[in-house]
Amino acid sequence: MNIYLLTQFDSTGYDTFDSMIVIAKSPQQAILIHPEASWYDEDILSHDRWSDKLGQSWADSPSTVAVEFIGKAKVKGPRIVCTSFNAG
């Protein structure tokens, strides 16, 4: 498994996530992870309705998420390691 830094610039300001660190098999899998999914007891890779269900706290679409490989992980994934949330 790999460790990735995900960053988004669609939703900015208060009550938004600007970045997170995740563990995933590939960059393609990593960008499907939404930081709020676990709050709704959902599979973190299941996001067919990002803006409808999860609000505007993260990118509008997985295609607008920047992903950067930062290392190798010894644990299984996919999972969220850490998020950066801008509380209001």
Buried (B, 14 or more C-beta within 10 A) or exposed (E): BBBBBBBBEEBEEEEBBBBBBBBBEBBEBBBBBBBBBBEEEBEBBEBEEBBEEBEEBBBEEBEEBBBEEEEEBEEEBBBBBEBEBEEE
